[in-house]
Amino acid sequence: MPSPHIILSLDISTLTASIALVRDGKLIAEREEESSAAGAPRTRNLHLLEDIDALLRASEIGLSEVGAFAVAAGPGSFTGIRTGIATVKAFAYARARPVIAVPTLHAVARAEAVAHDNQLHGNQFVIASIPTGRSELFAQLLEVGASGVVREAGVVRHVTIQTLLDEMVEVEAGSLLWIGDGARKFETQIGARMMLDAHAEKVWRMVARKPDSTLARYIGIMAHAKLNENQADVNRQNVNPIYVRPAYKIQKP
């Protein structure tokens, strides 16, 4: 019999692809695969089903026992987002199970803000980011509560690091933690801006190190919370990718 408390979650939208099994909001098992040194995804999408099968076998859990599926909905790798959503939708249709889509940057915030502070004692503002190539990234200002609940304090955007630095200096917050692969990629620029701007030096906090656990784990944990709060959309047709495109100015003739 399927257990509504067992969730199979996956993320192939970021540089480190991962899958996880979560029961009652606690990790059972997880697997991950780093992208190539050049930053381009490997053929990990082609082996996704094999990896899922291996994880289930190692955990001695059958697919029929999984009560729900969760996935990183983006932003991130275009191919990874589409593959991840298509995979969980296929499983969900076949097994008549719910699907929970978790915004990728929300999962980054949940994973890294907690890992940085071990246990949050109050709300923490974070700027979560994922690199997109060159000097650009996907980024979003978020607030992580003491219980790990993530709230949006700004919209997700595709911006240059320079634009983001200029905007974050103006953010009114007791402290601002820079997290995610985007923050790690541009750590030098962030540090330099902190030294140049007195306000940033007082408010910004050092870039959090990458957590040891996978993003899929936190996607499963957040999905479990949504199921408990009846927030999950069981209509699988409404589970859509989150794409963000840069805004281009239309030049008048």
Phi and psi in degrees as GROMACS dihedral restraints (atoms count N, CA, C in turn):
[ dihedral_restraints ]
;  ai    aj    ak    al  type     phi  dphi    fc
    3     4     5     6     1   -71.4    20    10
    4     5     6     7     1   144.9    20    10
    6     7     8     9     1  -104.5    20    10
    7     8     9    10     1   124.6    20    10
    9    10    11    12     1   -65.1    20    10
   10    11    12    13     1    -9.9    20    10
   12    13    14    15     1   -95.2    20    10
   13    14    15    16     1    -3.7    20    10
   15    16    17    18     1  -101.0    20    10
   16    17    18    19     1   122.7    20    10
   18    19    20    21     1  -122.1    20    10
   19    20    21    22     1   131.6    20    10
   21    22    23    24     1   -98.6    20    10
   22    23    24    25     1   119.5    20    10
   24    25    26    27     1  -123.5    20    10
   25    26    27    28     1   151.4    20    10
   27    28    29    30     1  -149.1    20    10
   28    29    30    31     1   152.9    20    10
   30    31    32    33     1  -138.1    20    10
   31    32    33    34     1   115.9    20    10
   33    34    35    36     1  -127.7    20    10
   34    35    36    37     1    28.3    20    10
   36    37    38    39     1   -95.1    20    10
   37    38    39    40     1   -13.1    20    10
   39    40    41    42     1  -115.7    20    10
   40    41    42    43     1  -178.6    20    10
   42    43    44    45     1   -63.9    20    10
   43    44    45    46     1   -27.7    20    10
   45    46    47    48     1  -112.7    20    10
   46    47    48    49     1   103.7    20    10
   48    49    50    51     1   -70.8    20    10
   49    50    51    52     1   143.6    20    10
   51    52    53    54     1  -153.6    20    10
   52    53    54    55     1   152.7    20    10
   54    55    56    57     1  -134.4    20    10
   55    56    57    58     1   152.5    20    10
   57    58    59    60     1  -151.2    20    10
   58    59    60    61     1   156.9    20    10
   60    61    62    63     1  -117.6    20    10
   61    62    63    64     1   128.6    20    10
   63    64    65    66     1  -126.0    20    10
   64    65    66    67     1   133.5    20    10
   66    67    68    69     1  -122.6    20    10
   67    68    69    70     1   125.1    20    10
   69    70    71    72     1    54.3    20    10
   70    71    72    73     1    37.0    20    10
   72    73    74    75     1    77.8    20    10
   73    74    75    76     1     9.0    20    10
   75    76    77    78     1  -123.6    20    10
   76    77    78    79     1   143.8    20    10
   78    79    80    81     1   -68.3    20    10
   79    80    81    82     1   134.8    20    10
   81    82    83    84     1   -97.5    20    10
   82    83    84    85     1   -51.5    20    10
   84    85    86    87     1  -161.9    20    10
   85    86    87    88     1   159.6    20    10
   87    88    89    90     1  -152.4    20    10
   88    89    90    91     1   156.5    20    10
   90    91    92    93     1  -137.6    20    10
   91    92    93    94     1   150.7    20    10
   93    94    95    96     1  -143.7    20    10
   94    95    96    97     1   160.4    20    10
   96    97    98    99     1  -146.2    20    10
   97    98    99   100     1   121.4    20    10
   99   100   101   102     1   -72.8    20    10
  100   101   102   103     1   151.5    20    10
  102   103   104   105     1   -75.0    20    10
  103   104   105   106     1   171.4    20    10
  105   106   107   108     1   -67.1    20    10
  106   107   108   109     1   163.9    20    10
  108   109   110   111     1   -60.3    20    10
  109   110   111   112     1   -28.9    20    10
  111   112   113   114     1   -77.4    20    10
  112   113   114   115     1    -7.3    20    10
  114   115   116   117     1    90.9    20    10
  115   116   117   118     1    -6.4    20    10
  117   118   119   120     1   -84.7    20    10
  118   119   120   121     1   140.4    20    10
  120   121   122   123     1   -61.1    20    10
  121   122   123   124     1   141.7    20    10
  123   124   125   126     1   -77.6    20    10
  124   125   126   127     1  -166.0    20    10
  126   127   128   129     1   -82.1    20    10
  127   128   129   130     1    29.4    20    10
  129   130   131   132     1   -61.0    20    10
  130   131   132   133     1   -31.1    20    10
  132   133   134   135     1   -62.3    20    10
  133   134   135   136     1   -34.0    20    10
  135   136   137   138     1   -70.6    20    10
  136   137   138   139     1   -25.3    20    10
  138   139   140   141     1  -103.6    20    10
  139   140   141   142     1     9.9    20    10
  141   142   143   144     1   -60.1    20    10
  142   143   144   145     1   -46.7    20    10
  144   145   146   147     1   -64.5    20    10
  145   146   147   148     1   -36.8    20    10
  147   148   149   150     1   -65.1    20    10
  148   149   150   151     1   -40.1    20    10
  150   151   152   153     1   -67.0    20    10
  151   152   153   154     1   -39.9    20    10
  153   154   155   156     1   -63.0    20    10
  154   155   156   157     1   -44.4    20    10
  156   157   158   159     1   -62.2    20    10
  157   158   159   160     1   -40.6    20    10
  159   160   161   162     1   -65.7    20    10
  160   161   162   163     1   -39.7    20    10
  162   163   164   165     1   -65.4    20    10
  163   164   165   166     1   -43.3    20    10
  165   166   167   168     1   -63.5    20    10
  166   167   168   169     1   -43.5    20    10
  168   169   170   171     1   -63.7    20    10
  169   170   171   172     1   -44.4    20    10
  171   172   173   174     1   -63.8    20    10
  172   173   174   175     1   -30.0    20    10
  174   175   176   177     1   -90.4    20    10
  175   176   177   178     1    -4.2    20    10
  177   178   179   180     1    57.0    20    10
  178   179   180   181     1    43.0    20    10
  180   181   182   183     1  -124.1    20    10
  181   182   183   184     1   128.9    20    10
  183   184   185   186     1   -84.9    20    10
  184   185   186   187     1   154.2    20    10
  186   187   188   189     1   -59.2    20    10
  187   188   189   190     1   -31.4    20    10
  189   190   191   192     1   -67.2    20    10
  190   191   192   193     1   -17.7    20    10
  192   193   194   195     1   -85.9    20    10
  193   194   195   196     1   -13.3    20    10
  195   196   197   198     1   -75.0    20    10
  196   197   198   199     1   127.9    20    10
  198   199   200   201     1   -94.0    20    10
  199   200   201   202     1   -16.2    20    10
  201   202   203   204     1  -161.3    20    10
  202   203   204   205     1   160.7    20    10
  204   205   206   207     1  -125.8    20    10
  205   206   207   208     1   143.9    20    10
  207   208   209   210     1  -133.4    20    10
  208   209   210   211     1   150.9    20    10
  210   211   212   213     1  -150.4    20    10
  211   212   213   214     1   148.0    20    10
  213   214   215   216     1   -74.0    20    10
  214   215   216   217     1   120.4    20    10
  216   217   218   219     1   -92.4    20    10
  217   218   219   220     1    -2.5    20    10
  219   220   221   222     1   107.8    20    10
  220   221   222   223     1   174.9    20    10
  222   223   224   225     1   -75.3    20    10
  223   224   225   226     1   171.9    20    10
  225   226   227   228     1   155.5    20    10
  226   227   228   229     1  -149.2    20    10
  228   229   230   231     1   -60.8    20    10
  229   230   231   232     1   125.1    20    10
  231   232   233   234     1   -57.5    20    10
  232   233   234   235     1   -50.0    20    10
  234   235   236   237     1   -66.4    20    10
  235   236   237   238     1   -41.2    20    10
  237   238   239   240     1   -63.1    20    10
  238   239   240   241     1   -42.8    20    10
  240   241   242   243     1   -60.4    20    10
  241   242   243   244     1   -49.3    20    10
  243   244   245   246     1   -64.5    20    10
  244   245   246   247     1   -40.8    20    10
  246   247   248   249     1   -65.8    20    10
  247   248   249   250     1   -43.6    20    10
  249   250   251   252     1   -62.8    20    10
  250   251   252   253     1   -46.7    20    10
  252   253   254   255     1   -66.0    20    10
  253   254   255   256     1   -42.4    20    10
  255   256   257   258     1   -61.9    20    10
  256   257   258   259     1   -37.9    20    10
  258   259   260   261     1   -66.2    20    10
  259   260   261   262     1   -49.2    20    10
  261   262   263   264     1   -69.9    20    10
  262   263   264   265     1   -32.4    20    10
  264   265   266   267     1   -64.3    20    10
  265   266   267   268     1   -39.9    20    10
  267   268   269   270     1   -63.5    20    10
  268   269   270   271     1   -44.8    20    10
  270   271   272   273     1   -62.5    20    10
  271   272   273   274     1   -43.4    20    10
  273   274   275   276     1   -65.1    20    10
  274   275   276   277     1   -42.0    20    10
  276   277   278   279     1   -64.1    20    10
  277   278   279   280     1   -42.5    20    10
  279   280   281   282     1   -66.6    20    10
  280   281   282   283     1   -33.9    20    10
  282   283   284   285     1  -107.3    20    10
  283   284   285   286     1     0.3    20    10
  285   286   287   288     1    54.7    20    10
  286   287   288   289     1    53.7    20    10
  288   289   290   291     1  -117.6    20    10
  289   290   291   292     1   159.0    20    10
  291   292   293   294     1   -76.3    20    10
  292   293   294   295     1   156.7    20    10
  294   295   296   297     1  -121.8    20    10
  295   296   297   298     1   134.9    20    10
  297   298   299   300     1  -117.4    20    10
  298   299   300   301     1   119.7    20    10
  300   301   302   303     1   -95.0    20    10
  301   302   303   304     1   126.0    20    10
  303   304   305   306     1  -114.5    20    10
  304   305   306   307     1   122.9    20    10
  306   307   308   309     1   -55.6    20    10
  307   308   309   310     1   132.3    20    10
  309   310   311   312     1   -57.1    20    10
  310   311   312   313     1   -44.3    20    10
  312   313   314   315     1   -68.3    20    10
  313   314   315   316     1   -27.5    20    10
  315   316   317   318     1   -65.1    20    10
  316   317   318   319     1   -41.7    20    10
  318   319   320   321     1   -66.8    20    10
  319   320   321   322     1   -38.6    20    10
  321   322   323   324     1   -60.1    20    10
  322   323   324   325     1   -45.0    20    10
  324   325   326   327     1   -62.7    20    10
  325   326   327   328     1   -45.0    20    10
  327   328   329   330     1   -63.2    20    10
  328   329   330   331     1   -41.5    20    10
  330   331   332   333     1   -72.0    20    10
  331   332   333   334     1   -47.5    20    10
  333   334   335   336     1   -87.4    20    10
  334   335   336   337     1   -32.0    20    10
  336   337   338   339     1   -65.8    20    10
  337   338   339   340     1   -41.3    20    10
  339   340   341   342     1   -70.1    20    10
  340   341   342   343     1   -40.6    20    10
  342   343   344   345     1   -64.6    20    10
  343   344   345   346     1   -34.3    20    10
  345   346   347   348     1   -71.0    20    10
  346   347   348   349     1   -41.4    20    10
  348   349   350   351     1  -100.3    20    10
  349   350   351   352     1     0.0    20    10
  351   352   353   354     1    62.5    20    10
  352   353   354   355     1   -56.7    20    10
  354   355   356   357     1  -144.2    20    10
  355   356   357   358     1   113.3    20    10
  357   358   359   360     1   -68.9    20    10
  358   359   360   361     1   136.2    20    10
  360   361   362   363     1  -104.7    20    10
  361   362   363   364     1    -1.1    20    10
  363   364   365   366     1  -168.8    20    10
  364   365   366   367     1  -175.6    20    10
  366   367   368   369     1   -71.8    20    10
  367   368   369   370     1   139.9    20    10
  369   370   371   372     1  -125.2    20    10
  370   371   372   373     1   124.1    20    10
  372   373   374   375     1   -82.5    20    10
  373   374   375   376     1   134.0    20    10
  375   376   377   378     1  -132.7    20    10
  376   377   378   379     1   152.1    20    10
  378   379   380   381     1  -112.7    20    10
  379   380   381   382     1   105.0    20    10
  381   382   383   384     1   -90.5    20    10
  382   383   384   385     1   138.4    20    10
  384   385   386   387     1  -148.5    20    10
  385   386   387   388     1   152.7    20    10
  387   388   389   390     1  -132.4    20    10
  388   389   390   391     1   129.0    20    10
  390   391   392   393     1   -69.2    20    10
  391   392   393   394     1   145.1    20    10
  393   394   395   396     1  -119.9    20    10
  394   395   396   397     1     2.5    20    10
  396   397   398   399     1   114.1    20    10
  397   398   399   400     1   152.0    20    10
  399   400   401   402     1    55.6    20    10
  400   401   402   403     1  -128.1    20    10
  402   403   404   405     1  -109.7    20    10
  403   404   405   406     1    26.6    20    10
  405   406   407   408     1  -113.2    20    10
  406   407   408   409     1   159.3    20    10
  408   409   410   411     1  -156.7    20    10
  409   410   411   412     1   160.7    20    10
  411   412   413   414     1   -88.2    20    10
  412   413   414   415     1   133.7    20    10
  414   415   416   417     1  -147.7    20    10
  415   416   417   418     1   152.9    20    10
  417   418   419   420     1  -153.8    20    10
  418   419   420   421     1   136.8    20    10
  420   421   422   423     1   -84.0    20    10
  421   422   423   424     1   123.7    20    10
  423   424   425   426     1  -132.9    20    10
  424   425   426   427     1   161.3    20    10
  426   427   428   429     1  -122.9    20    10
  427   428   429   430     1   124.7    20    10
  429   430   431   432     1  -106.8    20    10
  430   431   432   433     1   121.4    20    10
  432   433   434   435     1   -80.3    20    10
  433   434   435   436     1   170.6    20    10
  435   436   437   438     1   -59.7    20    10
  436   437   438   439     1   -29.4    20    10
  438   439   440   441     1   -86.4    20    10
  439   440   441   442     1    -2.0    20    10
  441   442   443   444     1    94.8    20    10
  442   443   444   445     1    -0.1    20    10
  444   445   446   447     1   -69.6    20    10
  445   446   447   448     1   132.6    20    10
  447   448   449   450     1  -104.0    20    10
  448   449   450   451     1   130.0    20    10
  450   451   452   453     1  -122.1    20    10
  451   452   453   454     1   144.5    20    10
  453   454   455   456     1   -81.2    20    10
  454   455   456   457     1   127.5    20    10
  456   457   458   459     1  -110.3    20    10
  457   458   459   460     1    -2.0    20    10
  459   460   461   462     1  -165.9    20    10
  460   461   462   463     1   170.1    20    10
  462   463   464   465     1   -88.8    20    10
  463   464   465   466     1   155.4    20    10
  465   466   467   468     1   -75.6    20    10
  466   467   468   469     1   137.0    20    10
  468   469   470   471     1  -139.7    20    10
  469   470   471   472     1   160.1    20    10
  471   472   473   474     1  -109.2    20    10
  472   473   474   475     1   107.3    20    10
  474   475   476   477     1  -137.6    20    10
  475   476   477   478     1   166.1    20    10
  477   478   479   480     1   -81.8    20    10
  478   479   480   481     1   157.5    20    10
  480   481   482   483     1   -63.2    20    10
  481   482   483   484     1   -34.9    20    10
  483   484   485   486     1   -65.5    20    10
  484   485   486   487     1   -44.1    20    10
  486   487   488   489     1   -62.0    20    10
  487   488   489   490     1   -42.1    20    10
  489   490   491   492     1   -64.8    20    10
  490   491   492   493     1   -42.7    20    10
  492   493   494   495     1   -60.7    20    10
  493   494   495   496     1   -43.7    20    10
  495   496   497   498     1   -61.7    20    10
  496   497   498   499     1   -40.4    20    10
  498   499   500   501     1   -73.5    20    10
  499   500   501   502     1   -38.4    20    10
  501   502   503   504     1   -72.0    20    10
  502   503   504   505     1   -23.1    20    10
  504   505   506   507     1   -61.9    20    10
  505   506   507   508     1   -29.5    20    10
  507   508   509   510     1   -87.0    20    10
  508   509   510   511     1    -6.4    20    10
  510   511   512   513     1   -71.2    20    10
  511   512   513   514     1   131.3    20    10
  513   514   515   516     1   -92.4    20    10
  514   515   516   517     1   105.6    20    10
  516   517   518   519     1  -152.8    20    10
  517   518   519   520     1   149.9    20    10
  519   520   521   522     1   -61.7    20    10
  520   521   522   523     1   -36.2    20    10
  522   523   524   525     1  -157.8    20    10
  523   524   525   526     1   156.4    20    10
  525   526   527   528     1  -135.6    20    10
  526   527   528   529     1   119.0    20    10
  528   529   530   531     1  -100.0    20    10
  529   530   531   532     1   125.8    20    10
  531   532   533   534     1   -90.5    20    10
  532   533   534   535     1   123.5    20    10
  534   535   536   537     1  -138.2    20    10
  535   536   537   538     1   167.9    20    10
  537   538   539   540     1    98.5    20    10
  538   539   540   541     1   165.9    20    10
  540   541   542   543     1   -61.6    20    10
  541   542   543   544     1   -29.7    20    10
  543   544   545   546     1   -65.3    20    10
  544   545   546   547     1   -42.1    20    10
  546   547   548   549     1   -65.6    20    10
  547   548   549   550     1   -38.8    20    10
  549   550   551   552     1   -68.1    20    10
  550   551   552   553     1   -36.9    20    10
  552   553   554   555     1   -64.2    20    10
  553   554   555   556     1   -38.5    20    10
  555   556   557   558     1  -107.6    20    10
  556   557   558   559     1    29.9    20    10
  558   559   560   561     1   -60.2    20    10
  559   560   561   562     1   -37.5    20    10
  561   562   563   564     1   -62.7    20    10
  562   563   564   565     1   -44.8    20    10
  564   565   566   567     1   -65.2    20    10
  565   566   567   568     1   -39.1    20    10
  567   568   569   570     1   -65.0    20    10
  568   569   570   571     1   -44.6    20    10
  570   571   572   573     1   -63.1    20    10
  571   572   573   574     1   -40.0    20    10
  573   574   575   576     1   -64.4    20    10
  574   575   576   577     1   -39.2    20    10
  576   577   578   579     1   -67.9    20    10
  577   578   579   580     1   -34.9    20    10
  579   580   581   582     1   -61.4    20    10
  580   581   582   583     1   -38.3    20    10
  582   583   584   585     1   -72.8    20    10
  583   584   585   586     1   -27.4    20    10
  585   586   587   588     1   -85.9    20    10
  586   587   588   589     1   -28.2    20    10
  588   589   590   591     1  -113.9    20    10
  589   590   591   592     1   119.0    20    10
  591   592   593   594     1   -61.6    20    10
  592   593   594   595     1   -38.9    20    10
  594   595   596   597     1   -64.9    20    10
  595   596   597   598     1   -44.5    20    10
  597   598   599   600     1   -63.3    20    10
  598   599   600   601     1   -38.9    20    10
  600   601   602   603     1   -61.4    20    10
  601   602   603   604     1   -33.2    20    10
  603   604   605   606     1   -80.5    20    10
  604   605   606   607     1   -33.7    20    10
  606   607   608   609     1   -99.8    20    10
  607   608   609   610     1   -40.3    20    10
  609   610   611   612     1   -73.1    20    10
  610   611   612   613     1   148.1    20    10
  612   613   614   615     1  -115.7    20    10
  613   614   615   616     1   159.9    20    10
  615   616   617   618     1   -61.3    20    10
  616   617   618   619     1   152.1    20    10
  618   619   620   621     1   -62.0    20    10
  619   620   621   622     1   129.7    20    10
  621   622   623   624     1   -71.3    20    10
  622   623   624   625     1   142.7    20    10
  624   625   626   627     1   -71.0    20    10
  625   626   627   628     1   159.4    20    10
  627   628   629   630     1   -68.4    20    10
  628   629   630   631     1   130.1    20    10
  630   631   632   633     1   -68.1    20    10
  631   632   633   634     1   154.0    20    10
  633   634   635   636     1   -71.8    20    10
  634   635   636   637     1   -28.5    20    10
  636   637   638   639     1   -83.3    20    10
  637   638   639   640     1   160.5    20    10
  639   640   641   642     1   -83.3    20    10
  640   641   642   643     1   160.6    20    10
  642   643   644   645     1   -68.8    20    10
  643   644   645   646     1   -31.1    20    10
  645   646   647   648     1   -59.2    20    10
  646   647   648   649     1   -34.2    20    10
  648   649   650   651     1   -58.0    20    10
  649   650   651   652     1   -47.7    20    10
  651   652   653   654     1   -74.2    20    10
  652   653   654   655     1   -28.2    20    10
  654   655   656   657     1   -62.9    20    10
  655   656   657   658     1   -42.3    20    10
  657   658   659   660     1   -65.3    20    10
  658   659   660   661     1   -40.7    20    10
  660   661   662   663     1   -65.0    20    10
  661   662   663   664     1   -43.9    20    10
  663   664   665   666     1   -68.2    20    10
  664   665   666   667     1   -35.4    20    10
  666   667   668   669     1   -65.5    20    10
  667   668   669   670     1   -38.9    20    10
  669   670   671   672     1   -61.8    20    10
  670   671   672   673     1   -42.1    20    10
  672   673   674   675     1   -63.2    20    10
  673   674   675   676     1   -39.7    20    10
  675   676   677   678     1   -66.2    20    10
  676   677   678   679     1   -38.6    20    10
  678   679   680   681     1   -63.2    20    10
  679   680   681   682     1   -42.1    20    10
  681   682   683   684     1   -65.3    20    10
  682   683   684   685     1   -30.2    20    10
  684   685   686   687     1   -94.9    20    10
  685   686   687   688     1     7.2    20    10
  687   688   689   690     1    57.6    20    10
  688   689   690   691     1    34.2    20    10
  690   691   692   693     1   -94.7    20    10
  691   692   693   694     1   -12.7    20    10
  693   694   695   696     1   -72.5    20    10
  694   695   696   697     1   136.6    20    10
  696   697   698   699     1   -89.5    20    10
  697   698   699   700     1   109.2    20    10
  699   700   701   702     1   -83.0    20    10
  700   701   702   703     1    -4.7    20    10
  702   703   704   705     1   -80.8    20    10
  703   704   705   706     1   100.4    20    10
  705   706   707   708     1   -63.8    20    10
  706   707   708   709     1   -20.7    20    10
  708   709   710   711     1   -70.4    20    10
  709   710   711   712     1   -19.0    20    10
  711   712   713   714     1   -95.0    20    10
  712   713   714   715     1     4.8    20    10
  714   715   716   717     1   -88.1    20    10
  715   716   717   718     1   102.0    20    10
  717   718   719   720     1  -120.0    20    10
  718   719   720   721     1   154.3    20    10
  720   721   722   723     1   -71.2    20    10
  721   722   723   724     1   153.0    20    10
  723   724   725   726     1  -103.7    20    10
  724   725   726   727     1   103.9    20    10
  726   727   728   729     1  -104.7    20    10
  727   728   729   730     1   143.8    20    10
  729   730   731   732     1  -131.0    20    10
  730   731   732   733     1   126.5    20    10
  732   733   734   735     1  -117.8    20    10
  733   734   735   736     1   146.5    20    10
  735   736   737   738     1   -65.8    20    10
  736   737   738   739     1   147.4    20    10
  738   739   740   741     1   -85.7    20    10
  739   740   741   742     1   126.3    20    10
  741   742   743   744     1  -106.5    20    10
  742   743   744   745     1   135.1    20    10
  744   745   746   747     1   -77.6    20    10
  745   746   747   748     1   132.8    20    10
  747   748   749   750     1   -88.6    20    10
  748   749   750   751     1   115.1    20    10
  750   751   752   753     1   -83.0    20    10
  751   752   753   754     1   129.2    20    10
  753   754   755   756     1   -77.5    20    10
  754   755   756   757     1   142.9    20    10
